[in-house]
Every structure is written in C-alpha cells, then in structure tokens.
C-alpha cells in the first residue's frame, strides 16, 4: 500500500464539471456507459442550478485558500449540449462570478448538438469547444452511433466545419485510437478539419480488460512483445514531424518531446507531474477522473460532495493523493526502466489489475517505450542535422 502520510497536496487547477449525466450517443467502446461502472444511472440527468452555485462557491473557496491566479473549467457529460447551450453557459457564469481569478472554460462535445446558434452563444461567452471524433471520415466514426444505431458523423462533420470557421472558439479534437484504421489516413483526415490541436487517446484498458490488439497476460513489463499502439503513434509522429505541421498541436507528442528535453509534464498520459484535476458529478459528488471508471465499479468515488466537503478535503483522499506522488507511486519495474521518468508509468488507470490495484506498469508499457524511444531518436537526428 502507498504511504501518503508525508504527501504535500498540490491544489486543483482543473475542474471537470458534469453538465449532463446522459448521452445521445451509444458509442460501442464508451468506457463510461459501456464499462463496469453503472453509477451514472443513480444520478440526476442534469445538474440543478442549486448544485452549480454550490460548486462555484467551493471552487472560489479553493482559489482563495491557495491564492490561485488561474483555473481551467471543463464542461463535460455525457453530452453537455444535450439540452442546448443554456446549462453550459449557466455553469460557466456561476464559476466566473464566484471566483477572483482567470477562468479558461471549455466544453467537450460529440458535436451532434452544436448548432450554429449554440456555437455563436458559446463563442460570445468565451467558452472554447472541443470535439470528440475518431477520425475525419465517416468510416473512421463507424463506432459512434446513437441509441437507434444511426451514425453521428453527418452532424459531427457539420460541427467540425462550423468550428473550423471559428478558430478562436475551436479547442481541438480528441481522437481515440482504433488499430483497424490506417494511422496516416486518420491523421490527415483530421488535419483537413483544421483543428488547432489533436489529442490521440489510448483506449482505456487495464490488465484485467486488455485493449484490442494486445493479448491478455499477467501485469508487468513483457519482452519481447508486439507494440501495435506504439507503431500506430510512431507513424503519425513521423508524418507530423516531417511535414512541419508543428503549429497543429498533438499533445502526446509535445509532452513526450518536452519531457525528453527536461520540461515537466502537463498531462496525465505521461510524465510524473501531480494530477491537479477533479470531477464534480451532476449530484455534486466530488470524484476522481472519469477514466478510473473503466477499472471497476466505484473506482472514481471519494465519498465526498460539495454540500458537505471542501476540495481541500478531496485533496487528502488517498486515491487523489496517490495521483500526486510521482515516482513514489510507480511499480518497481518502472523505477528501473530507462524511459520511466518520461513515460511516468503511463495513464494511472491503465496500470490496474484486480486484487493488486494500480502499482503496476501500464498495460501499454511496451507501446509507450516504443513511442518514447522513437521520438527520442527523431529528436536526436534533428539535433545532429542542425549542427
């Protein structure tokens, strides 16, 4: 068991606020609604205004207590635009009115409800919009369907076109990797949608539920082993790097390159920087990040809520503290790994194994090492060529 007694908490700076607890899509790979945790069924479908105000007050309390000069507010779901932009705007307004610091607000949507009018109102309120897609073609998004099995792509494509015409309101695209689709086709089709950035995500999986393309096996580092996700990402990295498209941010690549050059990480996928994000559910429950729900029922729960508890109390929760321990939370195999400080053990939830918890290498261990070494090699070659 991890010893968190000497831990000095890092304050939360990213607040993921659930606007809706339901979604109009039924994506076949969704860890939230298709995974092992069904707690969403017991929560309100929409966050009441009273809860929004209480969340805003608790955030303001946290900002004052830690003298924060800036925070990020991520409006999420389910689908946060399920009933239009009004709840999103109300939640963002409540936080901005309560706090005395800079607030960067973003809404993450599947795009199917992002009408021209909704985008106008969100942009006018300074709320940037992130889009979730699996690629820039209909075939790439075959897994993204509604509850009647109808494709989400036509509406999502229209949303992407609207966002491309409003670059100041465009936060970027989140894309979950599908090994069945050619990586360069996905990459170039997404560039055609003109996002300012793309975040490629490994499917949420663990040692109990391995990802597609990786066989089940006991937790730990395994060699030799195939690296299908590392190969997929390395192909995209080469295209991105060689084409000089660095103005289009790809967060995973930039994080790894920065870590190799000595910068701290800013994302949970790699590196050892403390996790500074917290989730508030539609009923006001304070939870850890949603991805933990892919591990087991209740994995994200803290037992705390904004009506009875502060965010400082959430910082002392053992699960939250474990995400801020850096190297002290890593498995022994990771501590001895030459790329361990860059990989950082990978995404915390990808380390889970039943009965033994999260102190394991990532189920994507070999893939991450493949990608880190590949990027390091490309950086080295570029440096030599520049001399």
C-alpha positions, 0 to 999 in steps of 0.5 A: 500500500502507498504511504501518503502520510508525508504527501504535500497536496498540490491544489486543483487547477482543473475542474471537470464539471458534469453538465449532463449525466446522459448521452445521445450517443451509444458509442460501442467502446464508451468506457463510461456507459459501456464499462463496469461502472453503472453509477451514472444511472443513480444520478440526476440527468442534469445538474440543478442550478442549486448544485452549480452555485454550490460548486462555484462557491467551493471552487472560489473557496479553493482559489482563495485558500491557495491564492490561485491566479488561474483555473481551467473549467471543463464542461463535460457529460455525457453530452453537455449540449444535450439540452442546448447551450443554456446549462453550459453557459449557466455553469460557466457564469456561476464559476466566473462570478464566484471566483477572483481569478482567470477562468479558461472554460471549455466544453467537450462535445460529440458535436451532434448538438452544436448548432450554429446558434449554440456555437455563436452563444458559446463563442460570445461567452468565451467558452472554447469547444472541443470535439470528440471524433475518431477520425475525419471520415465517416468510416473512421466514426463507424463506432459512434452511433446513437441509441437507434444505431444511426451514425453521428458523423453527418452532424459531427462533420457539420460541427467540425466545419462550423468550428473550423470557421471559428478558430478562436472558439475551436479547442481541438479534437480528441481522437481515440485510437482504433488499430483497424484504421490506417494511422496516416489516413486518420491523421490527415483526415483530421488535419483537413478539419483544421483543428488547432490541436489533436489529442490521440487517446489510448483506449482505456484498458487495464490488465484485467480488460486488455485493449484490442490488439494486445493479448491478455497476460499477467501485469508487468513489463513483457519482452519481447512483445508486439507494440501495435499502439506504439507503431500506430503513434510512431507513424503519425509522429513521423508524418507530423514531424516531417511535414512541419505541421508543428503549429497543429498541436498533438499533445502526446507528442509535445509532452513526450518531446518536452519531457525528453528535453527536461520540461515537466509534464502537463498531462496525465498520459505521461510524465510524473507531474501531480494530477491537479484535476477533479470531477464534480458529478451532476449530484455534486459528488466530488470524484476522481477522473472519469477514466478510473471508471473503466477499472471497476465499479466505484473506482472514481468515488471519494465519498465526498460532495460539495454540500458537505466537503471542501476540495481541500478535503478531496485533496487528502483522499488517498486515491487523489493523493496517490495521483500526486506522488510521482515516482513514489507511486510507480511499480518497481519495474518502472523505477528501473526502466530507462524511459520511466521518468518520461513515460511516468508509468503511463495513464494511472488507470491503465496500470490496474489489475484486480486484487493488486490495484494500480502499482503496476506498469501500464498495460501499454508499457511496451507501446509507450517505450516504443513511442518514447524511444522513437521520438527520442531518436527523431529528436536526436537526428534533428539535433545532429542535422542542425549542427 
